[in-house]
Amino acid sequence: MKRCCHAVLASVLLLVAGASSGRACVPADPAAAPAFPLHVPQGKRHLEDAAGRPFFMNGDTPWSLIAELSREDAAFYLRDRKARGFNTILVNLIEHKFATKAPANIYGERPFLAHGDFGSVNEHYFAHADWVLGKACELGFLVLLAPAYLGFGGGGDGWYADMQQSGEEKLRAYGRFVGARYKGFDNIVWVHGGDHNPEDKDLVRAIAAGIREVDPGALHTAHGAPETAAMDYWAGEPWLSINNVYTYGPVHSHARRQYSRSDALPFFLMESAYEFEHDADARRIRTQAYSAVLSGAFGHLYGNNPIWHFSGPGLFPPPMGWKEALDSPGARSMSVLAGIFRSIAWWQLVPDMRGGFLGSPEGGETPPLAAIAADGSFALAYLPDGGAVTLDLARLSGEMFSARWRDPGDGSALPVAGAPLSSAPRRLKPPERNSVGDGDWILEVFRVGEKGDVR
């Protein structure tokens, strides 16, 4: 039976006590949010919601949201992201280091009564987590929830050493605890691991198995070490239902490798460079995201310093406070990206792996990338450095095509000179600079008469 988020919150203690309950997270405005739960449709490369609608992930990474922010600030953050078109967040359920009072939350409550002992959960800590997750549910977010972030290299950033000390029996019981507690939140996807490919996989497996015991319908993925996709290290695990890419290198090459797997699962860009870290500016943020989606991903997560840790300790000096960072150039670009993909049948796009649609363009580390609808009705390309391309319009179906440049900075559109175009090869060059002073552009091509046609 479907219930509102407030009812979900009221039922949490019953769930913990073992009472049965249906899976339901109904946002306050169901028309503006997915119908949870999401599922992996057989033979497809994306997720769908309960109404059968393809789900495009436009996500943010507030890892320390539960531990670092007060209820008032958490609500402020979530409302801002909702207004900007984000629909997914990646969050640590328990935080080991990257919060002001870690491992305690902002109210001083620790997740475990005995430090690092997964067998001694603290009800008061999880009551606050309930509230934050309930607010995310109310606003229609998919929550990628990490039950026990391992930490880079299994070190002090995360819980790996504590997990080794606690052992598999306590970890499995902890999995049953969080699985039962949040079974009523069907907007959750569990994220195992965390910046590490553990030598002892059984510690992670124990938590996943505990969750599956009480909530067998939940979706799971994994966050590995950098340059590791979930399927690279966890392929064949019974709990792994969604793949992802994690790289600081060229995203398109890693994404295409996962797309081409014989055992491929739907995947998204889990992590790459965060804005204001690794010298990553808004253009790099855009290049990462467009590279992922045009290479077969069903969406991406965006990262920002300081938003991932808010006012808590981070890894790089933040250039501003987190509330100011909410309106960063990268965040604005991600709002544009979400609007563009949600305006088209993005789930029909197939990566142009051979690159023939754009001729032989010159490219740097990331070349111009394109994807073509399976029925040939439209194509989308991203040119990270501008420059001319020669379209092979014979790759599409039809005789005449409209074409327009889309500005990735503000989303505005400019018709391509001479459009509509015939199916003969056509050399095109975007304007020199976009609205934010960079050289990257998006090219949309539609068969005349298709949705999105500009004439």
Residue, then its C-alpha position, 0 to 999 in steps of 0.5 A: m500500500k502506498r503511503c506518504c513520506h511522513a507515514v514512512l517515517a512514522s513506521v520506521l520504529l515498527l520496521v526495526a521491531g520487525a513489523s511487515s510493511g510495503r515498500a513506498c516512498v511517495p514524494a509530496d509532489p508525485a507529478a514532479a518526481p519518479a514513481f518509486p521504486l526504480h527497477v532494471p528492465q530486462g535487456k535495457r541500458h537504463l533504469e525505469d520507474a514504477a510507471g515504466r518511465p526511463f529514469f535519467m540520473n542528474g545527481d549531486t554528491p553530498w556525502s556528509l549530509i546526514a552527519e554534518l548538517s542540521r535538519e534546517d540546513a539539510a532541508f535548505y540544501l535539498r530544496d536548492r538541489k531540487a529547484r536546480g533539477f537534481n534528482t539523485i544524491l549520494v550520501n554516507l549513512i555513517e561518516h567516519k572522518f569528513a564531518t565536524k564531529a565525526p563519527a558523531n552527527i552535528y547533534g553529537e550522536r554517534p552511530f555506535l554506542a561502542h566506538g566502531d562496533f557495528g553490533s552496538v547501533n545508537e537509535h538516536y543517531f539513526a533517528h536523525a538519519d531517518w529525518v534526512l532521508g524522509k526529507a529527501c523522499e518528500l522532495g522526490f530524490l533517489v538516494l544512493l546510500a552508503p551503509a559503511y564507506l570503506g575509505f581510500g585504500g581502506g585507511g582512516d577515512g572510512w570504516y574498513a578497519d572497524m569492519q575487520q574488527s567487528g567481523e562478518e556476524k555483526l556486519r550481517a546483523y548491521g545489514r539486517f538492521v539498516g535494511a529493515r529500518y529503510k525498507g519503507f524508503d523505496n527511493i534508496v539504492w545501496v552503495h557498497g564499498g567506498d574508494h577501496n577494493p577490499e582485500d576481504k570482500d566478505l566484509v562487504r558481502a556480509i552487509a549486502a547479504g543482511i540487507r537482502e535478507v530483509d529487503p530482497g527487492a532493493l537495488h545495489t551498486a558499489h563504489g570501488a577504488p579510483e579507475t575501477a568500475a563496479m563490474d570490474y571488481w564485483a562482477g557476479e555478486p548476487w546483489l550487484s544490479i547497477n554498474n558505474v564508472y569511477t575515473y579521473g581520466p577520460v570518461h568516454s573511454h572508461a564508459r565505452r568499456q563498460y557499455s561494451r561488456s558482454d555482461a553489461l548492466p545499466f551504468f552511470l558516472m559515479e565519480s570523476a573530478y569534483e569542481f574546485e578540486h584537481d583544477a576542475d572547472a565547469r568546462r571539465i565538469r561538463t565534459q565528464a558528464y556529457s562524455a558519460v551519457l553520450s557513451g551509454a550511461f543513463g546519467h551521472l553524479y556531479g561533485n563539488n568542493p565544499i558541498w561533498h563535506f559541507s563545513g566539515p573537514g575535506l581533502f582540498p581547501p574550499p574556495m567558498g562556503w557550501k551555501e555559496a557553492l550551491d550556485s557554482p558554474g558547474a552546478r548551473s551547467m548540470s541544470v542545463l544538461a538535465g534540461i537538455f536530456r529530459s527534453i529528448a528520448w535520451w534512452q534511445l541513444v546509442p554511442d557512435m563508437r566508430g566516430g563516423f557521424l562526426g567525420s574525423p574531427e580533431g580532438g584533444e584528450t576527449p574528442p568530439l562525441a556523438a550518440i544516435a537514436a536507435d531509429g535514426s531519428f535524431a543525434l546528439a553530439y558534444l564538442p568539448d573544444g569546439g572546432a569543425v566537424t563533418l556530419d555523415l547524415a546518411r547515418l540517420s534515417g530521413e532526407m532532411f534534417s534540422a540542426r541547432w547548436r545548444d549552449p551548455g552554459d545557459g541552454s540557449a539554442l542557435p539554428v545551424a546556418g543553412a538548416p534544414l540540411s540534406s543527407a549529404p555530408r555537411r561541414l559545421k563549425p560552432p560559434e567561437r565562444n559560448s555564454v560562459g566564455d568557453g569553447d564547448w558546444i552541443l549539436e542537436v540534429f533531428r529528422v525534420g518533423e521530429k520533436g525538438d525540430v527547429r526551423 
